[in-house]
């Protein structure tokens, strides 16, 4: 599979998991984390690699903040007191 198509599929998966996490789906935190790891681990072509790495550098802080927030909320989406 060409790197360009594979990278597009990985981006789609990250966005899909972000939406699942926003919807408070069970296990979405781990699924988003795995999707991010896959996106970082996949080797890309030199031309696509730089562009995809820039995208990852922008999206990762957003995803990590979402994961951390979700881990501090109960199932109803209400922030837990720690």
Secondary structure, 3 states (H helix, E strand, C coil): CCHHHHHHHHHHHHHHHHHHHHCCCCCHHHHHHHHHHHHHHCCCCHHHHHHHHHHHHHHHHHHHHHHHHHHCECCCCCECCC
